[in-house]
């Protein structure tokens, strides 16, 4: 059987919904503009809901944020945010962290990709 999940918000209602739909996992996106600290502060509840409903966290992701600047340097603050999310994912037994790659007009596409 292939595991199925849903992209959703990190709330108890999401775990309950996934459980009721007989899904195996949820995916959490903490995109630009979302409160990353709230996810970190809520990690104990997430662990409790995960265990209580028997629904795993299949991935934690971050999209729409700028990771490199116009000359190709890594933006350290964003790198630290991603490291913190990876730490939360690890703590919650989530083995997948996914992220987008910002497009920078000032540098060629392949240089952008290689910077990451």
N, C-alpha and C positions, 0 to 999 in steps of 0.2 A: 504494500500500500504506500502511495506517495503522500508524504506529509503536506498538509495545506495550512496556510496561515492568512493573516489579513494585516494590512498596514493600518495603524490606528494610533490613538493617543494613549499615554501612560496613565490610565485610570482603572479603577476596579471595574467599572462598567464595561470596559474593553475586554478584560479577562472573562467577565461573566458572559458577554456576548459571544466571544470565541468559544467558550465552553458550551453554550447552548447550541451553537452551530456545529459542534463537534470538530472544531478546528484544532490543530496541533500546536500552533504558536501564533504570537502576534509579532509584528515588526513595528518598532518605534522610530519615528523621524523627529529629530530635534533640529529643525532647520533654522537658518538665519532669522532672527526676530523672535524665536521661541526662548523661553526662560530655561537655560541649561542648568542653572543652579537649582531650580525647582525639581528637576529630574534627579539630581544628585541628592537633594534633601529627602526625596521621596523613595529612595532605593530600598529602604527596609519594608515599606508597604508593597513595593513592586515584588520583592522576594516573597512576602506573605501571600499576595494574590496569586503569584505564579504557582506556589506550592498548594494553596488552597483549592484552586480551580484545575490544577493539573495541566496548565497551558504554559508552554515554554515561551521565552523571548527569543525569537529566531534571529533577529538582527536589530542593531541600533545604528541609525544613520544620521548624517548631517549633509544637507544640500543647500545650495544658494548662498553659501558664504564665500568670501574672498580668501584664498589661501596663498596667493602670490601677488606681488605688486606689479606695477607697470614696467619694471626693469628685470623682473624674474626672481626677486628675492622672496623667500618664504616669510609670511607674516607671522611672527612668533606668537602673538596673542591668539590667533586662530589655531595655530598648531597646539598650543597649550589647551585650548578648549577641546580639541579632538582627542588629545591624550587623556583628558579627564573623562570624556565619554567612553573611551576604550577601557579605562579603569572601572567605570560603572558597569560596562558590559561584562567584563571579566568577573567582577564581584557577583553579578547576577547569573553567571553560568552561560552567558550568551557568547558564542564563538565567532560571530560575524559583526564587523563594523564596516559600513559602506559610506562612501562619500562622493560628492561631486567634485568637479575640477573647474575652477573658474577660467573663463576665456579672457585672455589679455590681448587687446588689439595691437599693442606696441611690440609684442614679440611673436615669432612664428609659433604655430600650433605645436609642433613637435618639441620645441624648447619648453613650452608651457607644460606639456605632459612629462617631459624628462625632469623638470624641477620637482615634481611631486614624487 
